[in-house]
Amino acid sequence: MYSEISKQLIEFIDKSPTCFHAVKTMSDILKEEGFTELKENQKWHIEKGGKYFVTRNGSSLIAFTIPEQDMKGMRIMASHSDSPTFKIKENPEMESDGHYIKLNVERYGGMICAPWFDRPLSVAGRVIVRNSSEKSPSCPLRTVLVNVDRDLLMIPNLAIHMNREVNDGYKYNAQKDMLPLYGDAAAKDTFMKTIADAAGVESGDILGHDLFLYNRQSASIWGASGEFLSSGRLDDLQCAFSSLKGFLAGEKKEYMAVHCVLDNEEVGSGTKQGAASTFLYDTLTRAHESLGLTREDYLIHLADSFMVSADNAHAVHPNHTDKADPVNRPYLNGGIVIKFNANQKYCTDGVSAAMFRDICRQADVPSQTFVNRSDMAGGSTLGNISNTQVALNTVDIGLPQLAMHSPYETVGVRDTEYLVRAAEVLFC
Protein backbone atom coordinates (compact mmCIF):
# COMPACT_ATOMS: atom_id res chain seq x y z
CA MET A 1 0.00 0.00 0.00
CA TYR A 2 2.81 2.43 0.89
CA SER A 3 4.44 1.80 -2.49
CA GLU A 4 1.23 2.41 -4.42
CA ILE A 5 0.42 5.63 -2.53
CA SER A 6 3.98 6.85 -3.10
CA LYS A 7 3.72 6.20 -6.83
CA GLN A 8 0.45 8.13 -6.95
CA LEU A 9 2.02 11.01 -5.02
CA ILE A 10 4.95 11.15 -7.46
CA GLU A 11 2.57 11.18 -10.42
CA PHE A 12 0.59 14.01 -8.81
CA ILE A 13 3.74 16.07 -8.22
CA ASP A 14 5.05 15.40 -11.74
CA LYS A 15 1.82 16.87 -13.14
CA SER A 16 2.08 19.90 -10.84
CA PRO A 17 5.27 21.91 -11.52
CA THR A 18 3.51 25.10 -10.34
CA CYS A 19 0.52 26.06 -8.20
CA PHE A 20 -1.53 26.56 -11.37
CA HIS A 21 -0.80 23.03 -12.55
CA ALA A 22 -1.56 21.60 -9.11
CA VAL A 23 -5.02 23.16 -9.18
CA LYS A 24 -5.57 21.95 -12.75
CA THR A 25 -4.54 18.42 -11.70
CA MET A 26 -6.96 18.43 -8.76
CA SER A 27 -9.74 19.94 -10.89
CA ASP A 28 -9.38 17.15 -13.45
CA ILE A 29 -9.55 14.50 -10.71
CA LEU A 30 -12.64 16.10 -9.17
CA LYS A 31 -14.41 16.28 -12.53
CA GLU A 32 -13.69 12.59 -13.08
CA GLU A 33 -15.27 11.93 -9.69
CA GLY A 34 -18.47 13.71 -10.71
CA PHE A 35 -17.93 17.08 -9.03
CA THR A 36 -19.61 20.15 -10.53
CA GLU A 37 -17.41 23.18 -11.10
CA LEU A 38 -18.81 26.45 -9.78
CA LYS A 39 -17.76 29.90 -10.96
CA GLU A 40 -17.38 32.84 -8.61
CA ASN A 41 -18.89 35.20 -11.18
CA GLN A 42 -22.05 33.09 -11.64
CA LYS A 43 -25.00 32.17 -9.44
CA TRP A 44 -24.63 28.97 -7.45
CA HIS A 45 -27.28 26.26 -7.25
CA ILE A 46 -26.34 23.97 -4.36
CA GLU A 47 -28.36 20.91 -3.42
CA LYS A 48 -28.23 18.36 -0.64
CA GLY A 49 -26.13 15.41 -1.71
CA GLY A 50 -24.25 17.58 -4.22
CA LYS A 51 -20.50 17.62 -4.97
CA TYR A 52 -18.88 20.88 -6.02
CA PHE A 53 -15.61 22.74 -6.42
CA VAL A 54 -14.55 26.30 -7.14
CA THR A 55 -11.19 27.86 -7.98
CA ARG A 56 -9.76 31.35 -7.57
CA ASN A 57 -6.90 32.76 -9.63
CA GLY A 58 -6.32 29.30 -11.07
CA SER A 59 -4.03 28.64 -8.08
CA SER A 60 -6.43 28.01 -5.17
CA LEU A 61 -9.21 25.43 -4.99
CA ILE A 62 -12.01 24.53 -2.62
CA ALA A 63 -14.01 21.33 -3.12
CA PHE A 64 -16.99 20.48 -0.91
CA THR A 65 -19.86 18.08 -0.52
CA ILE A 66 -23.27 18.59 1.05
CA PRO A 67 -24.71 15.68 3.07
CA GLU A 68 -28.11 14.27 2.18
CA GLN A 69 -29.33 14.89 5.72
CA ASP A 70 -29.19 18.15 7.68
CA MET A 71 -25.53 18.95 8.23
CA LYS A 72 -24.05 18.98 11.72
CA GLY A 73 -21.25 21.37 10.82
CA MET A 74 -18.18 21.41 8.62
CA ARG A 75 -15.01 19.35 8.43
CA ILE A 76 -12.19 21.16 6.61
CA MET A 77 -8.65 20.21 5.64
CA ALA A 78 -6.56 23.10 4.33
CA SER A 79 -3.15 22.92 2.64
CA HIS A 80 -1.29 25.09 0.13
CA SER A 81 -0.39 24.83 -3.54
CA ASP A 82 2.79 26.93 -3.75
CA SER A 83 6.43 26.11 -3.01
CA PRO A 84 9.58 28.25 -2.74
CA THR A 85 11.14 28.86 -6.16
CA PHE A 86 12.31 31.59 -8.52
CA LYS A 87 9.91 33.71 -10.54
CA ILE A 88 10.77 34.91 -14.03
CA LYS A 89 10.84 38.71 -14.16
CA GLU A 90 9.42 40.88 -16.90
CA ASN A 91 11.85 41.39 -19.81
CA PRO A 92 13.77 38.36 -18.57
CA GLU A 93 16.64 37.97 -21.03
CA MET A 94 20.06 39.29 -19.98
CA GLU A 95 23.11 39.19 -22.24
CA SER A 96 26.39 38.30 -20.53
CA ASP A 97 29.79 39.17 -22.02
CA GLY A 98 28.42 38.91 -25.54
CA HIS A 99 28.37 35.11 -25.38
CA TYR A 100 25.62 33.99 -22.99
CA ILE A 101 21.93 34.64 -22.45
CA LYS A 102 20.70 34.24 -18.89
CA LEU A 103 17.31 34.95 -17.33
CA ASN A 104 16.48 37.58 -14.74
CA VAL A 105 14.65 36.00 -11.80
CA GLU A 106 13.60 36.89 -8.27
CA ARG A 107 13.09 34.75 -5.20
CA TYR A 108 9.62 33.49 -4.35
CA GLY A 109 9.47 32.40 -0.72
CA GLY A 110 12.25 31.35 1.63
CA MET A 111 14.13 28.71 -0.32
CA ILE A 112 17.49 27.09 0.38
CA CYS A 113 19.60 28.50 -2.46
CA ALA A 114 22.55 26.08 -2.64
CA PRO A 115 20.66 23.01 -3.97
CA TRP A 116 19.40 25.00 -6.97
CA PHE A 117 22.87 24.96 -8.55
CA ASP A 118 24.08 22.47 -11.16
CA ARG A 119 20.80 20.66 -11.73
CA PRO A 120 18.50 20.69 -14.78
CA LEU A 121 15.71 23.24 -14.50
CA SER A 122 12.82 24.34 -16.62
CA VAL A 123 10.00 26.88 -16.66
CA ALA A 124 6.28 26.46 -16.07
CA GLY A 125 3.32 28.63 -15.13
CA ARG A 126 0.68 30.51 -17.05
CA VAL A 127 0.50 33.03 -19.84
CA ILE A 128 -2.34 35.48 -20.46
CA VAL A 129 -3.09 35.79 -24.17
CA ARG A 130 -5.47 37.81 -26.28
CA ASN A 131 -8.41 36.01 -27.79
CA SER A 132 -9.26 36.65 -31.41
CA SER A 133 -12.42 38.74 -31.65
CA GLU A 134 -14.09 36.07 -33.76
CA LYS A 135 -13.66 33.32 -31.20
CA SER A 136 -14.67 35.17 -28.05
CA PRO A 137 -15.65 38.81 -28.54
CA SER A 138 -16.95 39.16 -24.96
CA CYS A 139 -13.74 37.81 -23.37
CA PRO A 140 -10.63 39.41 -24.87
CA LEU A 141 -8.17 37.50 -22.65
CA ARG A 142 -7.64 33.87 -21.75
CA THR A 143 -5.22 31.95 -19.55
CA VAL A 144 -3.07 29.14 -20.92
CA LEU A 145 -0.97 26.85 -18.73
CA VAL A 146 2.54 26.23 -19.97
CA ASN A 147 5.28 23.77 -19.10
CA VAL A 148 8.49 23.66 -21.12
CA ASP A 149 8.79 19.94 -20.55
CA ARG A 150 12.52 19.54 -21.19
CA ASP A 151 15.81 20.43 -19.56
CA LEU A 152 16.02 24.12 -20.43
CA LEU A 153 18.10 25.95 -17.84
CA MET A 154 20.83 25.55 -15.25
CA ILE A 155 22.40 27.74 -12.57
CA PRO A 156 26.10 26.87 -12.78
CA ASN A 157 28.25 27.07 -9.67
CA LEU A 158 31.40 29.16 -9.62
CA ALA A 159 34.42 26.84 -9.59
CA ILE A 160 36.12 26.44 -6.22
CA HIS A 161 39.35 27.74 -7.78
CA MET A 162 37.63 31.13 -8.09
CA ASN A 163 36.02 31.05 -4.65
CA ARG A 164 38.27 29.09 -2.31
CA GLU A 165 36.13 30.01 0.72
CA VAL A 166 32.84 28.71 -0.64
CA ASN A 167 32.88 25.70 1.71
CA ASP A 168 33.39 28.01 4.68
CA GLY A 169 29.97 29.55 4.11
CA TYR A 170 28.68 31.83 1.38
CA LYS A 171 25.89 34.41 1.29
CA TYR A 172 24.10 34.05 -2.03
CA ASN A 173 23.04 37.18 -3.87
CA ALA A 174 19.84 36.46 -5.78
CA GLN A 175 20.55 39.14 -8.40
CA LYS A 176 24.09 37.91 -9.11
CA ASP A 177 24.51 34.26 -8.12
CA MET A 178 21.09 32.76 -8.88
CA LEU A 179 20.44 33.74 -12.50
CA PRO A 180 19.91 30.65 -14.72
CA LEU A 181 21.81 30.18 -17.97
CA TYR A 182 19.43 29.88 -20.93
CA GLY A 183 21.66 29.68 -23.98
CA ASP A 184 24.57 31.04 -25.96
CA ALA A 185 24.48 34.28 -27.93
CA ALA A 186 22.26 32.70 -30.59
CA ALA A 187 19.48 32.33 -28.00
CA LYS A 188 18.96 36.08 -27.81
CA ASP A 189 15.31 37.17 -28.13
CA THR A 190 14.01 33.59 -28.20
CA PHE A 191 12.83 32.96 -24.63
CA MET A 192 9.26 34.19 -25.02
CA LYS A 193 9.06 32.35 -28.35
CA THR A 194 10.05 29.17 -26.46
CA ILE A 195 7.28 29.84 -23.95
CA ALA A 196 4.75 30.58 -26.70
CA ASP A 197 5.61 27.39 -28.58
CA ALA A 198 5.17 25.31 -25.39
CA ALA A 199 1.83 27.00 -24.75
CA GLY A 200 0.66 26.60 -28.35
CA VAL A 201 0.11 30.33 -28.86
CA GLU A 202 1.73 33.15 -30.80
CA SER A 203 4.35 35.04 -28.83
CA GLY A 204 2.83 38.36 -29.94
CA ASP A 205 -0.46 37.38 -28.30
CA ILE A 206 1.08 36.98 -24.83
CA LEU A 207 0.11 40.02 -22.76
CA GLY A 208 1.16 38.79 -19.33
CA HIS A 209 2.75 35.84 -17.57
CA ASP A 210 3.41 34.19 -14.20
CA LEU A 211 6.34 31.86 -14.86
CA PHE A 212 8.51 29.98 -12.38
CA LEU A 213 11.57 27.77 -12.36
CA TYR A 214 11.16 24.15 -11.30
CA ASN A 215 13.55 21.30 -10.64
CA ARG A 216 13.58 18.67 -13.38
CA GLN A 217 15.18 15.93 -11.28
CA SER A 218 12.88 12.93 -11.09
CA ALA A 219 11.43 11.82 -7.78
CA SER A 220 13.16 8.87 -6.12
CA ILE A 221 12.19 6.18 -3.64
CA TRP A 222 15.39 5.14 -1.88
CA GLY A 223 16.98 3.87 1.33
CA ALA A 224 18.00 0.45 2.64
CA SER A 225 14.41 -0.79 2.36
CA GLY A 226 12.97 1.86 0.07
CA GLU A 227 11.73 3.77 3.11
CA PHE A 228 12.38 7.32 1.87
CA LEU A 229 10.96 9.43 -0.94
CA SER A 230 12.64 12.53 -2.36
CA SER A 231 11.11 15.03 -4.76
CA GLY A 232 10.54 18.69 -5.38
CA ARG A 233 7.49 20.48 -3.93
CA LEU A 234 6.72 17.92 -1.21
CA ASP A 235 5.99 20.98 0.92
CA ASP A 236 3.08 21.17 0.52
CA LEU A 237 1.82 18.99 -2.32
CA GLN A 238 2.21 15.89 -0.15
CA CYS A 239 -0.47 17.27 2.19
CA ALA A 240 -2.65 18.56 -0.68
CA PHE A 241 -2.53 15.12 -2.33
CA SER A 242 -3.29 13.30 0.95
CA SER A 243 -6.17 15.65 1.72
CA LEU A 244 -7.73 15.07 -1.70
CA LYS A 245 -7.35 11.28 -1.44
CA GLY A 246 -8.96 11.19 2.01
CA PHE A 247 -11.66 13.64 0.95
CA LEU A 248 -12.69 11.45 -1.98
CA ALA A 249 -12.58 8.27 0.12
CA GLY A 250 -14.50 9.61 3.13
CA GLU A 251 -18.20 8.88 3.58
CA LYS A 252 -19.11 12.57 4.08
CA LYS A 253 -22.49 11.66 5.59
CA GLU A 254 -22.99 14.14 8.43
CA TYR A 255 -20.82 17.17 7.77
CA MET A 256 -20.12 19.53 4.92
CA ALA A 257 -16.73 18.13 3.86
CA VAL A 258 -14.25 20.72 2.54
CA HIS A 259 -10.95 20.11 0.76
CA CYS A 260 -9.22 23.49 0.65
CA VAL A 261 -5.93 24.28 -1.11
CA LEU A 262 -4.75 27.89 -0.93
CA ASP A 263 -1.96 29.73 -2.71
CA ASN A 264 0.81 32.07 -1.49
CA GLU A 265 1.43 30.49 1.91
CA GLU A 266 5.17 30.74 1.25
CA VAL A 267 4.96 34.54 0.95
CA GLY A 268 2.54 35.32 3.78
CA SER A 269 -0.91 34.38 2.40
CA GLY A 270 -1.91 38.04 1.99
CA THR A 271 -3.43 37.77 -1.49
CA LYS A 272 -6.90 37.40 -2.93
CA GLN A 273 -6.29 33.65 -3.21
CA GLY A 274 -4.35 33.16 0.04
CA ALA A 275 -5.40 32.11 3.53
CA ALA A 276 -5.87 35.76 4.55
CA SER A 277 -8.37 36.29 1.74
CA THR A 278 -12.13 35.80 1.86
CA PHE A 279 -12.02 32.76 -0.43
CA LEU A 280 -12.90 30.16 2.21
CA TYR A 281 -15.41 32.46 3.92
CA ASP A 282 -17.06 33.36 0.61
CA THR A 283 -17.35 29.71 -0.40
CA LEU A 284 -18.84 28.52 2.90
CA THR A 285 -21.34 31.38 3.18
CA ARG A 286 -22.42 31.17 -0.47
CA ALA A 287 -23.00 27.44 -0.11
CA HIS A 288 -25.14 28.04 2.98
CA GLU A 289 -27.13 30.81 1.30
CA SER A 290 -27.71 28.70 -1.81
CA LEU A 291 -29.14 25.97 0.43
CA GLY A 292 -31.61 28.50 1.85
CA LEU A 293 -29.83 28.70 5.20
CA THR A 294 -29.37 31.89 7.19
CA ARG A 295 -26.25 33.60 8.50
CA GLU A 296 -27.17 32.34 11.95
CA ASP A 297 -27.31 28.79 10.57
CA TYR A 298 -23.80 29.33 9.21
CA LEU A 299 -22.51 30.57 12.57
CA ILE A 300 -24.12 27.64 14.38
CA HIS A 301 -22.49 25.21 11.96
CA LEU A 302 -19.17 27.03 12.34
CA ALA A 303 -19.27 26.56 16.10
CA ASP A 304 -19.62 22.80 15.55
CA SER A 305 -16.88 22.61 12.92
CA PHE A 306 -13.24 21.54 12.86
CA MET A 307 -10.35 22.38 10.54
CA VAL A 308 -7.06 20.59 9.97
CA SER A 309 -4.36 22.95 8.71
CA ALA A 310 -1.99 20.57 6.92
CA ASP A 311 1.49 21.85 6.11
CA ASN A 312 4.61 19.71 6.37
CA ALA A 313 6.71 19.61 9.54
CA HIS A 314 10.41 19.37 10.36
CA ALA A 315 11.72 15.89 11.15
CA VAL A 316 14.78 15.42 13.36
CA HIS A 317 17.82 15.76 11.08
CA PRO A 318 20.28 12.85 11.41
CA ASN A 319 23.31 15.18 11.28
CA HIS A 320 21.81 17.95 13.39
CA THR A 321 19.87 16.22 16.15
CA ASP A 322 20.63 19.15 18.47
CA LYS A 323 18.36 21.43 16.42
CA ALA A 324 15.24 19.60 17.64
CA ASP A 325 13.39 20.05 20.91
CA PRO A 326 14.69 17.73 23.66
CA VAL A 327 11.49 15.69 23.88
CA ASN A 328 9.25 16.57 20.90
CA ARG A 329 11.18 14.84 18.14
CA PRO A 330 9.32 13.71 15.01
CA TYR A 331 10.92 11.22 12.61
CA LEU A 332 10.29 10.12 9.03
CA ASN A 333 7.75 7.28 8.87
CA GLY A 334 6.80 7.99 12.48
CA GLY A 335 3.36 9.32 11.72
CA ILE A 336 1.48 12.61 11.40
CA VAL A 337 3.05 15.52 13.28
CA ILE A 338 0.90 17.76 15.50
CA LYS A 339 2.54 21.20 15.70
CA PHE A 340 2.48 23.41 18.80
CA ASN A 341 3.67 26.95 19.56
CA ALA A 342 2.93 28.96 22.70
CA ASN A 343 2.93 32.24 20.75
CA GLN A 344 0.36 30.83 18.31
CA LYS A 345 2.54 30.57 15.23
CA TYR A 346 0.61 27.32 15.09
CA CYS A 347 -3.02 27.36 16.17
CA THR A 348 -3.07 23.97 17.93
CA ASP A 349 -4.39 24.07 21.49
CA GLY A 350 -5.34 21.37 23.95
CA VAL A 351 -8.83 20.99 22.51
CA SER A 352 -7.84 20.77 18.83
CA ALA A 353 -4.91 18.47 19.63
CA ALA A 354 -7.24 16.11 21.49
CA MET A 355 -9.73 16.16 18.62
CA PHE A 356 -7.06 15.29 16.07
CA ARG A 357 -5.49 12.60 18.25
CA ASP A 358 -8.92 10.98 18.43
CA ILE A 359 -9.12 11.08 14.63
CA CYS A 360 -5.73 9.35 14.45
CA ARG A 361 -6.94 6.75 16.96
CA GLN A 362 -9.99 6.02 14.82
CA ALA A 363 -7.83 5.81 11.70
CA ASP A 364 -5.31 3.60 13.52
CA VAL A 365 -2.39 5.81 12.49
CA PRO A 366 0.49 7.08 14.66
CA SER A 367 0.97 10.72 15.59
CA GLN A 368 3.99 12.70 16.77
CA THR A 369 4.54 16.20 18.15
CA PHE A 370 6.66 19.12 17.04
CA VAL A 371 7.60 22.15 19.13
CA ASN A 372 10.51 24.43 18.30
CA ARG A 373 13.44 24.63 20.66
CA SER A 374 12.65 27.41 23.11
CA ASP A 375 15.73 29.34 21.97
CA MET A 376 14.94 29.13 18.24
CA ALA A 377 12.34 31.02 16.24
CA GLY A 378 10.11 28.87 14.06
CA GLY A 379 7.96 29.37 11.02
CA SER A 380 4.22 29.73 10.73
CA THR A 381 1.55 28.43 8.41
CA LEU A 382 -1.95 29.06 7.12
CA GLY A 383 -4.05 27.89 10.11
CA ASN A 384 -4.07 31.07 12.17
CA ILE A 385 -4.24 33.27 9.09
CA SER A 386 -7.35 31.54 7.77
CA ASN A 387 -8.90 31.70 11.25
CA THR A 388 -9.07 35.49 10.92
CA GLN A 389 -11.69 34.93 8.21
CA VAL A 390 -13.28 31.66 9.36
CA ALA A 391 -12.88 31.18 13.10
CA LEU A 392 -13.23 27.59 14.31
CA ASN A 393 -11.36 24.92 16.24
CA THR A 394 -8.21 24.26 14.22
CA VAL A 395 -5.19 22.02 14.58
CA ASP A 396 -1.89 22.53 12.75
CA ILE A 397 -0.38 19.28 11.51
CA GLY A 398 2.06 18.11 8.86
CA LEU A 399 4.04 15.19 7.59
CA PRO A 400 7.68 14.96 8.75
CA GLN A 401 10.31 15.89 6.21
CA LEU A 402 13.97 16.77 5.80
CA ALA A 403 15.43 19.65 3.75
CA MET A 404 12.26 21.74 3.84
CA HIS A 405 12.35 24.48 1.18
CA SER A 406 15.03 22.73 -0.84
CA PRO A 407 14.18 22.01 -4.50
CA TYR A 408 14.62 18.32 -3.55
CA GLU A 409 13.03 17.41 -0.22
CA THR A 410 12.79 14.06 1.61
CA VAL A 411 9.91 12.33 3.40
CA GLY A 412 9.03 8.83 4.60
CA VAL A 413 7.01 6.54 2.33
CA ARG A 414 4.62 5.48 5.11
CA ASP A 415 3.50 8.93 6.22
CA THR A 416 1.45 9.83 3.14
CA GLU A 417 -0.90 6.92 3.75
CA TYR A 418 -1.20 7.85 7.41
CA LEU A 419 -2.57 11.27 6.47
CA VAL A 420 -4.86 9.83 3.79
CA ARG A 421 -6.39 7.51 6.40
CA ALA A 422 -6.75 10.32 8.95
CA ALA A 423 -8.39 12.55 6.34
CA GLU A 424 -10.83 9.78 5.46
CA VAL A 425 -11.91 9.66 9.11
CA LEU A 426 -12.12 13.47 9.28
CA PHE A 427 -14.46 13.47 6.29
CA CYS A 428 -16.89 11.03 7.90
KALIN-V287742 format. One record per helix or strand of 2 or more residues. SS is the DSSP state (H for helix, E for strand). FROM is the first residue (numbers start at 1). LEN is the number of residues. If there is no record, write none. Layout:
SS_FROM_LEN ; SS_FROM_LEN
This chain:
H_2_13 ; H_19_14 ; E_36_3 ; E_51_6 ; E_60_6 ; E_74_7 ; E_85_12 ; E_100_9 ; H_114_3 ; E_121_10 ; E_141_7 ; E_153_3 ; H_160_3 ; H_166_3 ; E_181_4 ; H_185_3 ; H_191_9 ; H_203_3 ; E_206_10 ; E_220_3 ; E_228_4 ; H_234_16 ; E_256_7 ; H_265_3 ; H_279_12 ; H_295_9 ; E_306_5 ; E_313_2 ; H_321_3 ; E_336_5 ; H_350_14 ; E_367_5 ; H_382_6 ; E_393_10 ; E_409_4 ; H_415_12
